[in-house]
Amino acid sequence: MSATGIERLVAIMARLRDPQRGCEWDTAQTFATIAPYTIEEAYEVADAIERADMEDLRDELGDLLLQVVFHARMAEEAGDFAFGDVVAAICDKMERRHPHIFGDAAEGGHHLWEVIKAEERDAKGHVSALDGVAIDLPALLRAEKLQKRAARTGFDWPDASGPRAKIDEELSEVEAAADDAHRVEEVGDLLFAVVNWARKFGIDPETALRAANAKFERRFRAMEAADERFADRSLEEQETLWRRAKAAE
């Protein structure tokens, strides 16, 4: 988008947030009320990418950009920072984290990126390897990030056999749980162990689960399409339809 286009979008948001002449809904929003929309728009971008829908991706990226402008406008109204400061901050960060491209470092790559990130966390006064992992990340993604951070300190299994054994242990504890509260806790531990196992195979658990969701939805819809009385069928009959839907793929 051209600089003129960015300026236009920033001006539109300023107009929408105008206390006297703006939109009633937009002027009532806060960082906290807008945050869920920001997360939703990011997922809609990912969905458009997964569907390879470039027209939709263009629109969803615009919606996500609007979220950035919205937050920046609220921050400007509070006297904290403006959209230009957001752009300057990310430009500075990208140049700082790529000294082999924009500086005089001889080598770069992912390792150097992580070293620089760690130095930045130290400069912010972080005392734990886990500091800075956002609380509001999706649970599977946050579990993976926490595990990766812990692994940098050496707290990690050497191979996949460790988390695999932990899965069996957690399954037993789920089955042995004395009450619902205990069972919820143990199921959480089980899911955490599965994320750890997936990490050992280099599998992104969030992506894997999205793919499983899509596969289930696709097959379930195929069963419904194959039998208009699907909901009235016995479980055995439904299982037969499931196997047919699976085989058809």
N, C-alpha and C positions, 0 to 999 in steps of 0.2 A: 504494500500500500504506500502511496506517495506521502510525503510530509504534509501536503495539503489535505489528504484524506484523513490522516491521523488528527490533524488540527480540527477538521470538521467533526470527527467523532468525539473528541474532547469537548468541543463547543456544544454538541448535542446533549452530552451528559450534564454539562453545567446548566444548560437550559432546563433539562428535566428536573434537576435538583434545586432550581431556584425557589426559595421559600414563598415568594409572592406569585410567580407566574408558572411555576413548574407543575409536574405531575404529582397528584396526591399520593399515589403509591410509591413513586421513586423517592419523594422527599421524606417518607416515613421510614425508609429502610436504614439499617445499621450494618456494621461489619458482620455482626453475628447473624442477622436475618438473611444477608446476601450469601454468606459462606456456603450454605447447602446448594444454592444455585450454581455457584462456581464449581463445586465438586461434580454436580450433575452435568454441567456443560463439558467438563473434561472427559467424562465417561461417554458422552455423546460424540465427541471427537473420536475417541477410540473405537466406538461402534461404527462410525462412518468409514474409518480406515479398514476395519475388519471386513466390511461389506464391499470394500473397494469402490465406494460411491463418491467420486470426486466432486460432483456438484453439491452433494450433501456435506462433504468435508469442508468445502469452501464456506458454506453457511454456518456450520458448527464452529469452525475456527473464528468466524466473525462473532458468534455468540460468546465464545470464550474470551476473545479480545475485549468485548464489551464489559465482561466481568472485571477485567484488570482495570479498565478505565473507570468503572463504577467505584471500585475500592480506592483507586487513586484520588478520585474526586472527593470522596468522603474524608480521606486523609488531608487533602488540601484545605477543605473547609475547617478541619480541626487544627490547622496550622502545623501539621506534622511533615508532610511531603506532598509533592505533586507528581503528575504523570511523567514529566520530564526527568524527575529524580529517579523514578523507577527505571526508565530507559538507561539513564546514565549508570545506575548501579549495576545492571546486568551487563552493560558494555564493559565496565571496569572489571567485573568478575570474570567474564570470558577471556579478556586479554590477560588478566592476572593468572588464570589457570592454564593458559596456553603459552608459556614463555618461550617454547620452542618454535612457535609461530609468530608471535608478536614481540618477543624479546630476544635475548641472546643465549638462551639455554641450548645446549647441544642435543639433548634428548627430551622426549615428552611421552605422550601416551597415557593410558589409563592409570598406571602406577603413579606417575607424577601428579596427575589430577587428584588422586586420593591423598597424596602427601600434602598437597597445597590445601585441600579441604580440611585435613586434620589440623594444619597450622592455623587456619582461619577459625576453627572451633576453639583452639587453645587461646587465640587472641580475644575471643568473646568470653573467656572465663569458664568454659565448660570443664568440668572436673571428672565426668564419667564418659566412658567410651560410648555410652548410650544417649548422651545428651544430644538434643537436636533432632531426634527421630519424632516426627510430628504425631501427636496423640490421635488426631482425627483421620489419619490414613486408614484405608480399608484394613480390616483386621489381618487378612492373609498377607497383604503387602507389608504391614507394620511388623508382623512376626518375622518375615524374611529379613527385613532391614535390621531388626534387633539382633537376630542370629548372626548376620554378617558383621555387624559392629563387634559383637562378642568374639567372633572368630578372629578378628584382627589382634586380639589380646592373647590368642592361643587357646581360648576356651571353646574348643570345637572337637568333634570326633574326627579321627584321621580319614575315615571312609564311610560309606553308606551303611555298613553293618551296625554301627552304633545307633543311629536314629531308627533303623529297622527293628532292632531289639526293643527300643523304647516304645515303639508302636504296640508291640505285643504286651509289654508291661502296662501301658495305659489302657489298652482294651480290657485287660483283666481287672484293672481298678474301676473302670466304668461299670463292668458287670457286678463288681463287689460293692458298689456304692450303697450306702445305707439309706439315703434319702435323696430327694430331688435336688437339693442345694449341692450336695456332695457330687451327684451325678453330673450336674452342669459344670462343676469345676473340673471333673475328670475328663469330660468330653472336650473341654477347652484344652487340657493338656494333650489329649489325643490329637486334636487338630494341629497344635503347635508342633508335635512330633512329626506329623505328616509333612508339614511345611519344611521341617529340617531335612527330612528324607528327600523330598523333591529338590531341595537346594543342592544336595550332594550329587544329584544327576544333572545339575545345571538347568533344571526346569523351573520356570516362573509359575508359582502356584496359582496366582491370580489369573494368568492367561489360560492355564490348564483348566481351571474351574469354569471360566467363561466358555471355553470350548465344550466342556461337558454339559453345561447348561443349554447351550445351543443344540447339541446333539439330542438331549432329552426332549427339548421343545419340538424339534423337527420330527422325531419319531412319534411323540404323543399326538401331534397334529395329524400325522399320517394315519394313526389308529382311528382317530375321530372321523377322518375323511373316509376311511374304509368301511365304517359301520356307523350309521346315524343313530343307532341305539347303543352305542358304546358304553355309556354310563349305566345302562341296565344289565349289561352282561356280567357273568360271574368272573371272579378273579382269574380262574383257569382260562376262560374264553378270552379275557383281556390279555393274558400272557401269550396266548397263541397269536393274537393280533400284533403284539409287541415283537415277537420273533419274526413275523412276516415283514414288519416295518424295518427291522434291523437287517434282514436278509436282502430287502429291496435296495438297500444302500450299497 
